């Protein structure tokens, strides 16, 4: 039996196929430019070369049908037919305050998603369309919703409430929700394993740094505070999102320029952050190249990004009191040693001391590493996230009726003997290219 996981964006549909018995990933891929023309699928099967082909997908139903067709293709597929699929897990941005854990999708759940979709206007419509499309193509299997917000439902009111009229919260659900929940769940559980501690006696600061970024204070194994708010716009400086900014700025700019609320929202989400500060660049790699060449705006953007992360780390040290480890994850956290360096410099007075040489060695998605000095009071782990595995295990457990909220549920990756087969194979190649990586591998206690 295989578990299919889907993550549908406004113009894309990512997928992964997991063989439950073999405990191994069979295939991953993405359909891009859904609904906008020029659609194509990129499909990667374990042990084979990546395959890309164009195929028009005017709707998400077409995209899901293309995924199924590709997965069952005699030459490039990995399953015989759709009966092999036992369950489907869907990533959903926003569950409001209605869900504390993943759920089987039924009519009531879909109704709730439609009720809260205004809280995530850039993501929720696509998430809903993706679920509807998949249920149409795969009507006989259970579909599960794995929500980014569920992990953060343990936050106390002093963390999640804004100092706004209380009736806004009561009537309209205005509060901090937080996102990247599956990533934080995975990395929090893995950090506890690396520390050899009971996960519910472990305090962590976890920074999920990518094109979208957020940071999470974890107290006794549960989310205590996080940087993103009612939407993914608040908090850290991101690829195209502003992060924290004065609430009066949109009103000021509307008066000055006549911009509409919709235009302001688009500017804050799509033309701000690193792209907005650097000005002429559209990609992180371009920004880094420009930093190396001494471009002042690109350098400023990267310095601002790192400073914001460092400021949040300091705030969360104060919030938690005791910190057992600092964890960095996601694309930037796992690979961008130059951003990590700027984030970590100056934290030694808090007992967080990074090793510059170890930091430069840590460039892999296939292993957990430690980049702190041996005498650092607080270890610094780089833990490659695995949101798809969380989705897969939730979907399987929901199908088997063995699932529960994470405080009452144990994942396979909470074992110190856990091995990701695909990553273990990939690590061999990484070590061949970067032998020094072996010296910083983190070992479960």
C-alpha positions as CSV (number, residue, x, y, z in Angstrom):
1,X,0.0,0.0,0.0
2,X,1.2,3.5,-0.8
3,X,0.3,6.9,0.8
4,X,-0.1,9.8,-1.6
5,X,0.5,13.3,-0.2
6,X,-0.5,16.5,-2.0
7,X,0.3,20.1,-1.5
8,X,-1.7,22.3,-3.9
9,X,-0.8,26.0,-4.3
10,X,-2.5,28.6,-6.4
11,X,-0.7,27.4,-9.6
12,X,1.1,24.2,-8.5
13,X,0.5,20.7,-7.1
14,X,3.4,19.0,-5.3
15,X,3.2,15.3,-4.5
16,X,5.0,12.4,-2.9
17,X,4.4,8.6,-3.0
18,X,5.4,6.6,0.0
19,X,5.6,2.8,0.2
20,X,4.2,2.1,3.7
21,X,5.5,-1.5,3.9
22,X,9.0,-0.7,2.7
23,X,9.1,2.7,4.6
24,X,10.5,4.4,1.5
25,X,9.7,7.2,-0.9
26,X,8.9,5.9,-4.3
27,X,8.5,9.2,-6.2
28,X,8.2,12.9,-5.8
29,X,7.1,15.6,-8.2
30,X,5.3,18.8,-9.0
31,X,2.9,20.1,-11.6
32,X,3.6,23.8,-12.3
33,X,1.7,26.6,-13.9
34,X,-1.7,25.1,-13.2
35,X,-4.6,27.3,-14.3
36,X,-2.3,29.8,-16.0
37,X,-1.1,28.0,-19.2
38,X,2.1,26.3,-20.1
39,X,1.7,23.6,-17.5
40,X,4.3,20.9,-17.0
41,X,5.1,18.1,-14.6
42,X,8.5,17.3,-13.1
43,X,8.6,13.7,-11.9
44,X,11.4,12.0,-10.0
45,X,11.4,8.2,-9.3
46,X,14.0,6.8,-6.9
47,X,17.0,5.5,-8.8
48,X,15.9,7.1,-12.1
49,X,16.6,10.3,-14.0
50,X,14.2,13.2,-13.5
51,X,11.4,13.4,-16.1
52,X,9.7,16.5,-17.3
53,X,6.9,16.9,-19.8
54,X,4.4,19.6,-20.8
55,X,0.7,19.0,-20.3
56,X,-2.0,21.6,-20.1
57,X,-3.7,21.8,-16.7
58,X,-6.5,24.5,-16.7
59,X,-7.8,23.2,-13.4
60,X,-6.4,21.4,-10.3
61,X,-8.5,18.4,-11.2
62,X,-6.5,18.2,-14.4
63,X,-3.3,18.4,-12.4
64,X,-4.3,15.6,-10.1
65,X,-5.4,13.5,-13.0
66,X,-2.0,14.1,-14.6
67,X,-0.2,13.1,-11.4
68,X,-2.2,9.8,-11.2
69,X,-1.6,9.2,-14.9
70,X,2.2,9.7,-14.4
71,X,2.3,7.5,-11.3
72,X,0.5,4.6,-13.1
73,X,2.4,5.0,-16.4
74,X,4.0,1.6,-17.4
75,X,7.3,3.1,-18.1
76,X,7.7,6.0,-15.6
77,X,5.2,5.1,-12.9
78,X,5.7,3.5,-9.5
79,X,2.3,1.9,-8.9
80,X,0.2,-0.6,-10.9
81,X,-3.2,1.2,-10.5
82,X,-5.1,3.6,-8.2
83,X,-6.2,0.7,-6.0
84,X,-2.6,0.7,-4.6
85,X,-3.3,4.1,-3.0
86,X,-4.6,3.5,0.5
87,X,-4.9,7.1,1.7
88,X,-4.2,10.7,0.6
89,X,-2.8,13.4,2.9
90,X,-3.4,17.1,2.0
91,X,-1.4,20.0,3.3
92,X,-3.8,22.8,4.3
93,X,-2.6,26.2,5.3
94,X,-5.3,27.3,7.8
95,X,-7.6,25.5,10.1
96,X,-8.4,28.6,12.2
97,X,-8.9,27.7,15.8
98,X,-11.1,24.8,14.9
99,X,-8.5,22.0,14.7
100,X,-5.8,20.9,17.1
101,X,-4.7,17.9,14.9
102,X,-5.0,16.4,11.5
103,X,-8.5,15.2,10.5
104,X,-10.3,13.0,7.9
105,X,-11.9,15.3,5.4
106,X,-15.7,15.2,5.3
107,X,-18.4,17.7,4.4
108,X,-18.2,19.4,7.8
109,X,-14.4,19.8,7.6
110,X,-14.7,21.3,4.0
111,X,-17.4,23.7,5.3
112,X,-15.0,24.9,8.0
113,X,-12.2,25.4,5.5
114,X,-14.5,27.6,3.4
115,X,-15.5,29.5,6.6
116,X,-11.8,30.3,7.4
117,X,-10.5,30.7,3.9
118,X,-10.5,34.5,4.3
119,X,-7.8,34.1,6.9
120,X,-5.5,32.7,4.2
121,X,-6.7,34.3,0.9
122,X,-3.5,33.5,-1.0
123,X,-3.4,29.8,-0.1
124,X,-6.7,28.5,1.1
125,X,-8.7,28.6,-2.2
126,X,-6.0,26.4,-3.8
127,X,-5.9,24.1,-0.9
128,X,-9.6,23.6,-1.1
129,X,-9.6,23.1,-4.9
130,X,-6.8,20.6,-4.5
131,X,-8.8,18.5,-2.0
132,X,-12.0,18.7,-4.1
133,X,-10.0,17.7,-7.2
134,X,-8.3,14.7,-5.5
135,X,-11.6,13.5,-4.0
136,X,-13.1,13.5,-7.5
137,X,-10.2,11.5,-9.0
138,X,-9.8,9.2,-5.9
139,X,-13.3,9.0,-4.4
140,X,-12.8,5.6,-2.6
141,X,-9.9,6.4,-0.3
142,X,-9.8,8.5,2.9
143,X,-8.5,12.0,2.4
144,X,-6.8,13.7,5.4
145,X,-6.1,17.4,6.0
146,X,-2.8,18.1,7.7
147,X,-3.0,21.8,8.8
148,X,0.0,24.2,9.3
149,X,-1.9,25.8,12.2
150,X,-2.7,22.8,14.2
151,X,0.7,22.5,15.9
152,X,0.4,26.0,17.3
153,X,-3.0,25.5,19.0
154,X,-1.1,24.9,22.3
155,X,0.0,28.5,22.5
156,X,-1.4,30.3,25.6
157,X,-3.6,33.4,25.2
158,X,-0.8,35.8,26.1
159,X,1.1,34.5,23.0
160,X,-1.7,34.3,20.5
161,X,-3.9,37.3,21.3
162,X,-3.3,40.7,19.8
163,X,-3.8,43.9,21.8
164,X,-6.8,44.8,19.7
165,X,-10.5,45.1,20.6
166,X,-11.3,41.8,22.1
167,X,-14.5,41.5,20.1
168,X,-12.4,41.2,17.0
169,X,-11.1,37.9,18.3
170,X,-14.6,36.8,19.5
171,X,-16.5,37.7,16.3
172,X,-13.9,37.4,13.6
173,X,-11.1,35.1,14.9
174,X,-8.4,37.8,14.9
175,X,-5.5,36.2,16.7
176,X,-2.1,34.7,16.0
177,X,-2.3,31.3,14.4
178,X,1.2,30.5,13.2
179,X,2.3,28.3,10.3
180,X,4.9,25.7,9.2
181,X,3.4,23.5,11.9
182,X,4.4,20.1,10.3
183,X,8.0,21.3,9.9
184,X,8.1,22.4,13.6
185,X,6.5,19.2,14.7
186,X,9.1,17.1,12.9
187,X,12.1,19.1,13.9
188,X,11.0,19.4,17.5
189,X,10.6,15.6,17.8
190,X,14.0,15.0,16.1
191,X,15.8,17.5,18.3
192,X,14.5,15.7,21.4
193,X,16.0,12.5,20.0
194,X,19.3,14.1,19.3
195,X,19.4,15.5,22.8
196,X,18.3,12.2,24.4
197,X,15.5,14.0,26.2
198,X,11.8,13.4,26.8
199,X,10.2,15.6,24.1
200,X,7.8,17.0,26.7
201,X,10.7,18.2,28.9
202,X,12.5,19.9,26.0
203,X,12.6,23.6,25.3
204,X,13.7,24.6,21.8
205,X,14.0,27.6,19.4
206,X,13.4,26.4,15.9
207,X,13.9,28.7,12.8
208,X,12.3,27.5,9.6
209,X,14.2,29.6,7.1
210,X,13.2,29.5,3.4
211,X,11.4,31.7,0.9
212,X,8.7,31.7,3.6
213,X,10.2,31.9,7.1
214,X,9.0,31.7,10.7
215,X,10.5,30.9,14.1
216,X,8.9,28.9,16.9
217,X,9.5,28.8,20.7
218,X,8.8,25.3,21.9
219,X,8.2,24.9,25.6
220,X,8.0,21.4,27.1
221,X,7.6,19.9,23.6
222,X,4.7,22.1,22.6
223,X,4.4,25.4,20.6
224,X,4.5,28.3,23.0
225,X,5.0,31.2,20.6
226,X,5.6,31.8,16.9
227,X,6.5,34.7,14.6
228,X,3.8,34.4,12.0
229,X,0.3,35.7,12.8
230,X,-3.2,35.6,11.5
231,X,-1.6,35.1,8.1
232,X,1.9,34.1,7.0
233,X,2.9,37.8,6.5
234,X,4.0,38.7,10.0
235,X,7.3,38.0,11.7
236,X,10.6,37.3,9.9
237,X,11.7,39.0,6.7
238,X,11.1,36.6,3.9
239,X,11.7,36.2,0.1
240,X,8.8,38.5,-0.9
241,X,7.0,39.2,2.4
242,X,7.7,42.1,4.7
243,X,7.4,40.4,8.0
244,X,6.9,42.7,11.0
245,X,6.0,46.3,10.0
246,X,4.0,49.2,11.6
247,X,0.3,48.6,11.2
248,X,-0.2,52.2,10.1
249,X,2.0,51.9,7.0
250,X,-0.7,50.6,4.7
251,X,-3.1,53.4,5.7
252,X,-0.3,56.0,5.2
253,X,0.6,54.6,1.7
254,X,-3.1,54.4,0.7
255,X,-3.5,58.1,1.6
256,X,-0.2,59.0,-0.2
257,X,-0.7,57.0,-3.4
258,X,-4.3,56.1,-3.6
259,X,-3.5,52.3,-3.7
260,X,-6.3,50.0,-2.9
261,X,-6.4,47.6,0.0
262,X,-5.9,44.7,-2.5
263,X,-2.9,46.4,-4.1
264,X,-1.3,47.1,-0.6
265,X,-1.9,43.4,0.3
266,X,-0.2,42.3,-2.9
267,X,2.8,44.6,-2.3
268,X,3.3,43.4,1.2
269,X,3.1,39.7,0.2
270,X,4.7,39.7,-3.2
271,X,7.0,42.7,-3.6
272,X,8.5,43.2,-0.2
273,X,11.0,41.3,1.9
274,X,14.4,40.5,0.4
275,X,13.1,41.3,-3.1
276,X,11.7,44.6,-2.0
277,X,14.8,45.8,-0.3
278,X,17.3,44.5,-2.9
279,X,15.2,46.1,-5.6
280,X,16.4,44.6,-8.9
281,X,16.7,40.9,-8.0
282,X,14.0,38.2,-8.2
283,X,15.8,35.2,-6.7
284,X,17.7,34.4,-3.5
285,X,20.6,33.0,-5.5
286,X,20.9,36.3,-7.4
287,X,20.8,38.2,-4.2
288,X,23.7,36.1,-2.8
289,X,25.7,36.5,-5.9
290,X,25.2,40.3,-5.7
291,X,26.3,40.2,-2.0
292,X,29.5,38.5,-3.0
293,X,30.0,41.2,-5.6
294,X,29.5,43.9,-3.0
295,X,26.0,45.2,-4.1
296,X,24.9,47.4,-1.1
297,X,21.2,46.8,-1.5
298,X,21.5,43.1,-1.7
299,X,23.9,43.1,1.4
300,X,21.4,45.3,3.3
301,X,18.6,42.9,2.5
302,X,20.5,39.9,3.8
303,X,21.7,41.8,6.9
304,X,18.1,42.8,7.7
305,X,17.0,39.2,7.3
306,X,19.6,37.8,9.6
307,X,19.1,40.6,12.2
308,X,15.4,39.9,12.4
309,X,16.0,36.2,13.0
310,X,18.6,37.0,15.7
311,X,16.3,39.5,17.4
312,X,13.5,36.8,17.6
313,X,16.0,34.3,19.0
314,X,16.8,36.7,21.8
315,X,13.1,37.3,22.5
316,X,12.4,33.6,22.7
317,X,15.3,33.0,25.0
318,X,13.6,35.5,27.3
319,X,10.2,33.8,26.8
320,X,11.4,30.3,27.5
321,X,14.0,30.9,30.2
322,X,15.8,27.6,29.5
323,X,16.7,26.6,26.0
324,X,18.0,23.1,25.3
325,X,18.9,23.6,21.6
326,X,18.6,26.0,18.7
327,X,17.4,24.3,15.5
328,X,17.7,25.7,11.9
329,X,15.8,24.0,9.1
330,X,14.3,24.5,5.6
331,X,16.1,25.5,2.5
332,X,18.0,28.5,3.8
333,X,18.5,27.0,7.3
334,X,19.9,23.8,5.8
335,X,22.2,25.2,3.0
336,X,22.8,28.9,3.3
337,X,25.9,29.0,5.6
338,X,26.4,32.7,4.9
339,X,22.9,33.6,6.2
340,X,23.4,31.3,9.2
341,X,26.7,33.0,10.0
342,X,25.0,36.4,10.1
343,X,22.3,35.0,12.3
344,X,24.6,33.3,14.8
345,X,27.3,35.9,15.2
346,X,26.9,37.7,18.5
347,X,24.8,35.1,20.4
348,X,27.7,33.8,22.5
349,X,26.5,35.8,25.5
350,X,23.4,33.7,25.5
351,X,25.5,30.5,25.5
352,X,25.0,29.9,21.8
353,X,28.5,29.7,20.2
354,X,28.7,28.5,16.6
355,X,31.8,27.1,14.9
356,X,32.5,28.9,11.6
357,X,34.2,25.8,10.0
358,X,31.4,23.5,11.0
359,X,28.9,26.0,9.7
360,X,30.5,26.0,6.3
361,X,30.6,22.2,6.2
362,X,26.9,21.8,6.9
363,X,25.3,21.8,3.5
364,X,23.1,18.7,3.2
365,X,19.4,17.7,3.2
366,X,20.4,14.1,4.0
367,X,21.7,14.3,7.5
368,X,21.3,16.1,10.9
369,X,24.4,18.1,11.8
370,X,25.7,20.1,14.8
371,X,27.5,23.3,14.1
372,X,28.1,24.7,17.6
373,X,31.5,24.8,19.4
374,X,32.0,21.8,21.8
375,X,31.8,24.2,24.8
376,X,28.6,25.9,23.6
377,X,26.1,25.7,26.4
378,X,23.2,25.5,23.9
379,X,23.9,23.2,20.9
380,X,23.0,24.3,17.4
381,X,21.4,21.6,15.2
382,X,20.7,21.7,11.5
383,X,17.8,19.3,11.1
384,X,16.5,18.9,7.5
385,X,12.7,19.0,7.8
386,X,10.4,16.3,6.5
387,X,6.9,17.7,6.3
388,X,5.8,15.0,3.9
389,X,6.6,12.2,6.4
390,X,4.5,13.9,9.0
391,X,1.6,14.1,6.5
392,X,2.1,10.5,5.4
393,X,2.1,9.1,9.0
394,X,-0.9,11.3,9.9
395,X,-2.8,10.1,6.9
396,X,-2.0,6.4,7.5
397,X,-2.9,6.6,11.2
398,X,-6.2,8.4,10.5
399,X,-7.1,5.7,8.0
400,X,-6.3,3.0,10.7
401,X,-8.1,5.0,13.4
402,X,-4.9,5.1,15.6
403,X,-4.1,8.8,15.3
404,X,-4.3,11.4,18.0
405,X,-3.0,14.8,18.9
406,X,0.9,14.8,18.9
407,X,1.0,14.8,22.7
408,X,-0.7,11.4,22.7
409,X,0.8,10.0,19.5
410,X,4.3,8.6,18.6
411,X,5.9,9.0,15.2
412,X,8.4,6.6,13.7
413,X,11.0,9.4,13.6
414,X,10.9,9.7,17.4
415,X,13.0,6.5,17.6
416,X,16.7,7.0,17.9
417,X,17.1,4.1,15.5
418,X,15.0,5.8,12.8
419,X,16.5,5.8,9.3
420,X,15.3,7.7,6.3
421,X,16.4,5.3,3.5
422,X,16.4,7.8,0.8
423,X,18.4,10.3,2.8
424,X,20.8,7.6,3.9
425,X,21.6,6.8,0.3
426,X,22.0,10.5,-0.5
427,X,24.3,11.0,2.4
428,X,26.9,8.6,0.8
429,X,27.0,10.9,-2.2
430,X,27.3,14.0,0.0
431,X,30.1,12.5,2.0
432,X,32.0,11.6,-1.2
433,X,31.8,15.3,-2.3
434,X,32.2,16.8,1.1
435,X,34.2,14.3,3.4
436,X,34.4,16.8,6.2
437,X,30.7,16.5,6.7
438,X,31.3,13.3,8.6
439,X,32.9,15.3,11.5
440,X,29.7,17.2,12.2
441,X,27.0,14.5,11.9
442,X,24.7,14.7,14.9
443,X,24.2,11.3,16.7
444,X,21.0,10.4,18.6
445,X,21.6,9.8,22.3
